[in-house]
């Protein structure tokens, strides 16, 4: 039995699977973000696109750097689409913050100064409804995203049967504990 259904954008290249946790993933077209839960979405009947009110955007370190530099306008427009949401767009970067501030990893050999990265993250965090989370690894990113998604599912499921809410809360706590062992 699945405790939650996670909607995953069809354009996601290296999708998180959320294994071994009892969640179902469905591939759909999302207008913003890479992952959301059905309870936070409406669906445009004309296009079939899902319009989330909360989403997680997954970024590798290289993709994050590319998104805030060479693809800046496109990514900034995506970040801006979350402005009316009750919760911020969660941008989960599978690298540490130090990777960017110390010029390591994807920063090597690029004509990007660490100050540019710091400035963009600070300015966009102030100007838009976005939260950047630098988690250090793919698995840590997957677990952090799952916690955020389960939290949204729990908030939306307040009218669900008590047994379901308890199972969902137990899964949330299990994932939080696993996150602690990965970080």
Secondary structure, 3 states (H helix, E strand, C coil): CCCEEEEEECCCCCCCCCCCCCEEEEEECECCCCEEEHHHEEECCCCCCEEECCCEEEECHHHHHHHHCCCHHHHHHHHHCCCCCCCCEEEEECCCHHHHHCCCHHHCCCCCCHHHHHHHHHHHHHHCCEEEEECCCHHHHHHHHHHHHHHHHHHHCCCCCHHHHHHHHHHHHHHHHHHHHHC
